[in-house]
């Protein structure tokens, strides 16, 4: 990495500039630095601490961490390992997925703050000489030139920054600034719900992991974060204003109606200042690359929160991208259009397949629940899973492993893919 000053603009040169220090960006930065590339990751926040980020580390992600020798680090921070997912309806509690039936080294979902997960990746990456994490640097524009993207411009704590790179990777989330700068618009598939986020204290001895309840016109998820519950209150799309007009007391009572055990806690919800709104989106780009520019994770495909698979898909994108990019490093003009397009081709099936399953769940499970005014009973598919428990491995496989899990290259040397692998 070379640094020079030109007026008030700080200039950097690197092999790969990754915009966004989330799961996809940090994992890709770590993997590329392991291959000997010089990598700069731009993260617009000063740290990784954020409320209302996904906290699920899935079996396939734990397998990736195992391959990197990092799974032990995740065991040293507060976490909960959950071997199944259950949902409660008016007619009882049903197990949706049984991860213990998976043939994997980690047959469970690990609930841990995403900030801790990202710190594990950052700590490992910063031991590598080619990895550089620039915090409080917000990318604001792309640098074009010679028919390709040559890097990015960013706003840092000490002024403007320009990063010149052979490859720029947009890993800056569902509201990707680089996607807008590139003029790329995703195809929207819609979602019938939005989510209100807030927290309530959690008493010792309470249920662990994920507590999910379905009721007339609403769904409430309580995510175990140790000493507090992160509550996801699912409402019909665009229903945020209606909930706020009804008043905070109505929201408190709605939570208690579905989860009576929280009756002593809801008073902590003093006002709507304690409530944030997540606008749910489901979309994906038609293509994930331009010359010199690659999109991965939520920047390429925003996922519904159903199944909590967004982090899993983002990590798999990063692992795939690292292997494919490493395959052609010796070629002139790296990375070529063909190399970048190969990432999209390989990740197309798991992305489209997962989004299709989410769209089916939205239409036939979530939407009927949100439209209901009567107590909600478990739908027939869940009753079937209860009658044939061995079937619970199927949703566990889709949620926990994914439709196409990726493996990390075994060594620091560039991993070469065959022409056939580049095509598939």
C-alpha positions as CSV (number, residue, x, y, z in Angstrom):
1,X,0.0,0.0,0.0
2,X,1.5,3.4,-1.1
3,X,0.4,6.6,0.5
4,X,1.0,10.2,-0.8
5,X,-0.5,13.6,-0.3
6,X,-2.0,15.7,-3.0
7,X,-3.4,18.9,-1.5
8,X,-6.1,17.8,0.9
9,X,-6.7,14.4,-0.7
10,X,-4.9,11.4,0.7
11,X,-4.2,8.8,-2.0
12,X,-3.8,5.0,-1.5
13,X,-2.9,2.3,-4.0
14,X,-3.9,-1.3,-3.5
15,X,-4.8,-4.5,-5.2
16,X,-8.4,-4.7,-3.9
17,X,-10.5,-2.0,-2.2
18,X,-13.5,-3.4,-0.4
19,X,-16.2,-1.0,0.6
20,X,-18.1,-2.2,3.7
21,X,-16.8,-3.9,6.9
22,X,-19.8,-6.2,7.3
23,X,-19.6,-10.0,7.2
24,X,-19.0,-10.2,3.4
25,X,-16.4,-7.4,3.3
26,X,-14.4,-8.5,6.3
27,X,-14.4,-12.2,5.3
28,X,-13.3,-11.4,1.7
29,X,-10.6,-9.0,3.0
30,X,-9.2,-11.7,5.3
31,X,-9.3,-14.4,2.6
32,X,-7.6,-12.2,-0.1
33,X,-5.0,-11.0,2.3
34,X,-4.2,-14.7,3.1
35,X,-3.5,-15.1,-0.6
36,X,-0.9,-12.4,-0.5
37,X,-3.0,-9.6,-2.0
38,X,-2.9,-6.0,-0.7
39,X,-6.4,-5.2,0.5
40,X,-8.0,-2.0,1.9
41,X,-11.4,-2.3,3.6
42,X,-13.3,1.0,4.0
43,X,-15.8,0.9,6.9
44,X,-17.8,4.1,7.4
45,X,-18.4,3.6,11.2
46,X,-15.7,3.9,13.9
47,X,-16.5,0.4,15.2
48,X,-18.6,-2.6,14.5
49,X,-21.1,-2.0,17.3
50,X,-24.6,-1.6,15.9
51,X,-28.0,-2.5,17.2
52,X,-30.4,-4.6,15.1
53,X,-27.9,-6.5,13.0
54,X,-28.2,-10.2,12.4
55,X,-26.7,-12.3,15.1
56,X,-26.9,-15.8,13.7
57,X,-23.8,-17.7,12.8
58,X,-24.9,-20.7,10.8
59,X,-23.3,-24.2,10.6
60,X,-21.8,-23.5,7.2
61,X,-20.2,-20.2,8.5
62,X,-18.8,-22.1,11.5
63,X,-17.4,-24.6,9.0
64,X,-15.7,-21.7,7.2
65,X,-14.3,-20.4,10.5
66,X,-13.1,-24.0,11.3
67,X,-11.2,-24.0,8.0
68,X,-9.6,-20.7,9.0
69,X,-8.7,-22.0,12.5
70,X,-11.0,-19.3,14.0
71,X,-14.0,-21.1,15.4
72,X,-12.3,-21.2,18.8
73,X,-12.2,-17.4,18.9
74,X,-16.0,-17.3,18.6
75,X,-16.3,-19.6,21.6
76,X,-14.5,-17.0,23.8
77,X,-17.1,-14.4,23.4
78,X,-20.7,-14.5,24.8
79,X,-22.8,-16.8,22.6
80,X,-25.7,-19.3,22.6
81,X,-25.7,-22.5,20.6
82,X,-29.2,-23.6,19.6
83,X,-29.8,-27.0,18.0
84,X,-33.4,-26.3,16.8
85,X,-35.8,-23.6,15.9
86,X,-39.3,-23.6,17.3
87,X,-42.4,-21.5,16.7
88,X,-45.5,-21.1,18.9
89,X,-49.0,-20.9,17.6
90,X,-52.5,-20.9,19.2
91,X,-52.5,-24.7,19.1
92,X,-49.0,-25.3,20.5
93,X,-45.3,-25.1,19.9
94,X,-43.7,-26.7,16.9
95,X,-40.1,-27.5,15.9
96,X,-39.4,-26.1,12.5
97,X,-35.8,-27.2,12.0
98,X,-33.6,-29.7,13.8
99,X,-29.9,-28.9,13.3
100,X,-28.8,-31.8,15.4
101,X,-29.7,-34.0,12.5
102,X,-27.2,-32.3,10.1
103,X,-24.0,-34.2,9.3
104,X,-21.6,-31.4,10.1
105,X,-19.0,-30.5,12.7
106,X,-21.3,-27.8,14.1
107,X,-24.9,-29.0,14.1
108,X,-26.4,-25.8,15.6
109,X,-26.8,-22.1,15.1
110,X,-24.6,-19.9,17.2
111,X,-26.2,-16.7,18.4
112,X,-23.6,-14.0,19.1
113,X,-23.4,-10.2,18.6
114,X,-22.4,-9.5,15.0
115,X,-19.9,-6.9,16.4
116,X,-18.0,-9.8,18.2
117,X,-18.1,-11.9,15.0
118,X,-16.6,-9.1,13.0
119,X,-14.0,-8.4,15.6
120,X,-12.9,-12.0,15.3
121,X,-12.4,-11.6,11.6
122,X,-10.7,-8.2,11.9
123,X,-8.3,-9.5,14.6
124,X,-7.2,-12.4,12.3
125,X,-7.0,-10.2,9.2
126,X,-4.9,-7.5,10.9
127,X,-2.2,-10.1,11.6
128,X,-1.6,-10.2,7.8
129,X,0.8,-7.6,6.3
130,X,-1.5,-7.0,3.3
131,X,-4.7,-6.2,5.2
132,X,-5.6,-2.6,6.0
133,X,-8.9,-1.6,7.7
134,X,-9.7,2.1,7.5
135,X,-12.5,2.9,9.9
136,X,-14.7,6.1,9.7
137,X,-14.2,6.1,5.9
138,X,-17.4,6.5,3.9
139,X,-17.2,5.8,0.2
140,X,-19.0,8.5,-1.8
141,X,-18.1,7.9,-5.4
142,X,-16.4,5.5,-7.9
143,X,-13.3,6.5,-9.8
144,X,-13.7,5.6,-13.5
145,X,-11.0,5.4,-16.1
146,X,-9.9,3.5,-19.2
147,X,-13.3,1.8,-19.5
148,X,-13.2,0.3,-16.0
149,X,-13.6,1.3,-12.4
150,X,-10.2,2.3,-11.0
151,X,-11.2,2.7,-7.3
152,X,-13.3,4.9,-5.0
153,X,-13.4,8.3,-3.4
154,X,-14.2,8.4,0.3
155,X,-14.7,10.8,3.1
156,X,-12.4,10.1,6.1
157,X,-12.0,11.7,9.5
158,X,-9.1,13.8,8.2
159,X,-10.6,14.8,4.9
160,X,-11.1,13.3,1.4
161,X,-9.4,10.0,0.4
162,X,-9.0,8.4,-3.0
163,X,-8.2,4.7,-3.2
164,X,-6.8,3.4,-6.5
165,X,-7.4,-0.4,-7.0
166,X,-7.3,-3.1,-9.6
167,X,-10.6,-4.3,-8.2
168,X,-13.3,-2.5,-6.2
169,X,-15.7,-4.7,-4.3
170,X,-19.1,-3.3,-3.1
171,X,-20.0,-5.0,0.1
172,X,-21.8,-2.0,1.6
173,X,-25.2,-3.6,2.2
174,X,-28.7,-3.3,0.9
175,X,-28.5,0.5,0.7
176,X,-25.3,0.3,-1.2
177,X,-23.8,3.6,-2.1
178,X,-21.6,2.1,-4.8
179,X,-24.7,0.5,-6.4
180,X,-26.2,3.9,-6.8
181,X,-22.9,5.4,-8.1
182,X,-22.7,2.6,-10.7
183,X,-26.3,3.3,-11.8
184,X,-27.3,-0.4,-11.1
185,X,-30.9,-1.0,-10.0
186,X,-31.8,-4.3,-8.4
187,X,-34.9,-6.3,-9.4
188,X,-37.4,-5.9,-6.5
189,X,-39.6,-8.8,-5.4
190,X,-41.4,-7.1,-2.5
191,X,-42.1,-8.2,1.0
192,X,-45.4,-8.2,3.0
193,X,-43.8,-7.1,6.2
194,X,-41.6,-4.6,8.1
195,X,-40.0,-5.1,11.5
196,X,-40.0,-3.0,14.6
197,X,-36.8,-3.6,16.7
198,X,-36.4,-3.0,20.4
199,X,-34.8,-4.6,23.5
200,X,-36.1,-5.9,26.8
201,X,-34.2,-7.3,29.7
202,X,-33.8,-11.0,30.0
203,X,-33.9,-12.8,33.3
204,X,-31.5,-15.6,34.1
205,X,-33.1,-19.0,33.4
206,X,-35.3,-17.7,30.6
207,X,-35.7,-19.6,27.3
208,X,-32.5,-19.6,25.3
209,X,-31.8,-18.9,21.7
210,X,-34.8,-17.8,19.5
211,X,-38.3,-17.6,20.8
212,X,-40.8,-17.1,17.9
213,X,-44.6,-16.5,18.4
214,X,-47.3,-16.1,15.8
215,X,-50.6,-14.3,16.6
216,X,-53.4,-12.5,14.7
217,X,-51.9,-9.8,12.6
218,X,-48.4,-10.0,14.1
219,X,-45.3,-12.1,14.7
220,X,-42.9,-11.6,17.6
221,X,-39.4,-13.0,17.7
222,X,-37.3,-12.8,20.9
223,X,-33.5,-13.2,20.2
224,X,-31.4,-14.2,23.2
225,X,-28.5,-11.8,23.7
226,X,-27.5,-12.9,27.1
227,X,-28.8,-10.2,29.6
228,X,-31.5,-8.9,27.2
229,X,-33.9,-9.9,24.5
230,X,-33.6,-8.3,21.1
231,X,-37.3,-8.2,20.0
232,X,-38.3,-8.3,16.4
233,X,-42.0,-7.3,16.1
234,X,-43.2,-8.1,12.6
235,X,-45.9,-5.9,11.2
236,X,-47.7,-5.6,7.8
237,X,-45.7,-3.7,5.2
238,X,-46.1,0.1,5.7
239,X,-47.8,-0.5,9.1
240,X,-45.2,1.4,11.2
241,X,-47.3,4.7,11.3
242,X,-50.4,2.8,12.3
243,X,-48.6,1.1,15.3
244,X,-47.2,4.4,16.4
245,X,-50.5,6.2,16.3
246,X,-52.1,3.4,18.4
247,X,-49.6,4.2,21.1
248,X,-46.8,2.5,23.0
249,X,-49.2,0.9,25.5
250,X,-50.9,-1.0,22.7
251,X,-47.5,-2.3,21.5
252,X,-46.6,-3.4,25.0
253,X,-49.8,-5.3,25.3
254,X,-49.4,-6.9,21.9
255,X,-46.0,-8.3,23.0
256,X,-47.5,-9.6,26.2
257,X,-50.4,-11.2,24.4
258,X,-48.0,-13.4,22.5
259,X,-45.2,-13.8,25.1
260,X,-46.8,-13.6,28.6
261,X,-43.4,-14.2,30.2
262,X,-42.4,-10.7,29.2
263,X,-45.2,-9.0,31.1
264,X,-42.8,-7.8,33.8
265,X,-40.4,-6.4,31.1
266,X,-42.5,-4.4,28.7
267,X,-42.6,-1.3,30.9
268,X,-38.9,-0.8,29.9
269,X,-40.3,0.2,26.5
270,X,-40.9,3.8,27.6
271,X,-41.7,5.4,24.2
272,X,-41.3,4.9,20.5
273,X,-37.9,6.5,20.9
274,X,-36.9,3.0,22.0
275,X,-38.2,1.5,18.8
276,X,-36.4,1.3,15.4
277,X,-38.0,0.3,12.1
278,X,-36.4,-2.1,9.6
279,X,-37.9,-1.8,6.1
280,X,-37.8,-5.4,4.8
281,X,-36.6,-5.7,1.2
282,X,-36.1,-8.7,-1.1
283,X,-34.1,-7.9,-4.3
284,X,-31.1,-8.8,-6.4
285,X,-29.0,-7.3,-9.2
286,X,-29.3,-8.8,-12.7
287,X,-25.5,-8.8,-12.9
288,X,-23.0,-8.5,-10.1
289,X,-20.1,-6.9,-11.9
290,X,-18.7,-4.2,-14.2
291,X,-15.1,-4.0,-15.3
292,X,-13.1,-3.4,-12.2
293,X,-16.2,-3.6,-9.9
294,X,-17.8,-6.6,-8.1
295,X,-20.9,-6.7,-5.9
296,X,-21.4,-9.3,-3.1
297,X,-23.6,-9.9,-0.1
298,X,-26.6,-7.6,0.5
299,X,-25.2,-5.1,-2.1
300,X,-25.9,-7.8,-4.7
301,X,-29.0,-9.4,-3.1
302,X,-31.0,-8.1,-0.2
303,X,-32.6,-11.0,1.7
304,X,-35.8,-11.3,3.7
305,X,-35.2,-11.9,7.4
306,X,-37.0,-15.3,7.1
307,X,-34.6,-18.0,8.2
308,X,-31.9,-15.4,9.2
309,X,-29.9,-16.5,6.2
310,X,-28.5,-13.1,5.0
311,X,-25.2,-13.4,6.9
312,X,-24.8,-17.0,5.7
313,X,-25.3,-16.0,2.0
314,X,-22.9,-13.0,2.4
315,X,-20.2,-15.2,3.9
316,X,-20.5,-17.8,1.1
317,X,-20.3,-15.0,-1.5
318,X,-17.1,-13.9,0.0
319,X,-15.5,-17.4,0.2
320,X,-16.5,-18.0,-3.5
321,X,-15.2,-14.6,-4.6
322,X,-11.9,-15.2,-2.9
323,X,-11.4,-18.6,-4.6
324,X,-12.4,-17.3,-8.0
325,X,-10.3,-14.2,-7.8
326,X,-7.3,-16.1,-6.7
327,X,-7.7,-18.5,-9.6
328,X,-6.6,-15.9,-12.2
329,X,-4.1,-13.7,-10.5
330,X,-1.3,-14.5,-12.9
331,X,-3.4,-13.5,-15.9
332,X,-2.8,-10.1,-17.7
333,X,-5.4,-7.6,-16.9
334,X,-6.5,-9.3,-13.7
335,X,-9.3,-9.4,-12.8
336,X,-10.9,-9.9,-16.1
337,X,-14.6,-9.7,-17.0
338,X,-14.7,-13.5,-17.2
339,X,-13.3,-13.9,-13.6
340,X,-15.8,-11.4,-12.2
341,X,-18.7,-12.9,-14.0
342,X,-17.7,-16.3,-12.7
343,X,-18.5,-15.2,-9.1
344,X,-22.1,-14.3,-10.2
345,X,-22.6,-17.5,-12.2
346,X,-21.5,-19.7,-9.2
347,X,-23.6,-17.8,-6.6
348,X,-26.7,-17.4,-8.9
349,X,-28.3,-20.7,-7.9
350,X,-28.1,-20.4,-4.1
351,X,-29.2,-16.8,-4.2
352,X,-32.2,-17.4,-6.5
353,X,-33.1,-20.6,-4.8
354,X,-33.0,-19.1,-1.3
355,X,-35.0,-16.0,-2.4
356,X,-37.6,-18.3,-4.0
357,X,-38.1,-20.2,-0.8
358,X,-38.3,-16.9,1.1
359,X,-41.0,-15.6,-1.3
360,X,-43.0,-18.8,-0.9
361,X,-42.8,-18.5,2.9
362,X,-43.8,-14.8,2.7
363,X,-46.8,-15.6,0.6
364,X,-48.1,-18.7,2.2
365,X,-47.0,-18.3,5.8
366,X,-46.3,-14.7,6.8
367,X,-48.9,-12.9,4.7
368,X,-51.9,-15.1,5.9
369,X,-50.7,-14.6,9.5
370,X,-50.5,-10.8,9.1
371,X,-53.9,-10.7,7.5
372,X,-55.6,-12.9,10.2
373,X,-57.8,-11.4,12.9
374,X,-58.3,-14.8,14.6
375,X,-55.9,-16.9,16.7
376,X,-53.4,-18.5,14.4
377,X,-52.9,-22.2,14.2
378,X,-49.9,-23.9,12.8
379,X,-50.1,-24.4,9.0
380,X,-50.2,-28.0,7.6
381,X,-46.5,-28.1,6.7
382,X,-45.4,-27.5,10.3
383,X,-47.9,-30.1,11.6
384,X,-46.4,-32.5,9.0
385,X,-42.9,-31.8,10.4
386,X,-44.1,-32.5,13.9
387,X,-45.6,-35.9,12.7
388,X,-42.5,-36.9,10.8
389,X,-39.6,-35.4,12.9
390,X,-36.9,-36.7,10.5
391,X,-38.2,-34.2,7.9
392,X,-37.0,-31.4,10.1
393,X,-33.5,-31.9,8.7
394,X,-34.7,-30.4,5.4
395,X,-35.4,-26.9,6.6
396,X,-32.3,-27.2,8.9
397,X,-30.2,-28.0,5.8
398,X,-31.6,-25.0,3.8
399,X,-31.2,-22.6,6.8
400,X,-28.0,-23.9,8.3
401,X,-26.0,-25.1,5.3
402,X,-27.5,-23.4,2.3
403,X,-28.0,-24.6,-1.2
404,X,-24.4,-24.3,-2.2
405,X,-21.9,-24.1,0.6
406,X,-18.4,-22.9,-0.2
407,X,-15.0,-24.0,1.0
408,X,-11.9,-21.9,1.8
409,X,-8.8,-22.5,-0.3
410,X,-6.4,-24.7,1.8
411,X,-3.3,-22.6,1.5
412,X,-2.2,-19.0,1.2
413,X,-1.1,-19.7,-2.4
414,X,-3.6,-18.6,-5.2
415,X,-6.1,-21.4,-5.7
416,X,-6.6,-22.2,-9.4
417,X,-10.1,-23.2,-10.6
418,X,-10.5,-25.3,-13.7
419,X,-12.3,-23.8,-16.8
420,X,-15.3,-25.9,-15.9
421,X,-15.4,-24.5,-12.3
422,X,-15.2,-20.9,-13.7
423,X,-18.3,-21.7,-15.9
424,X,-20.4,-23.2,-13.2
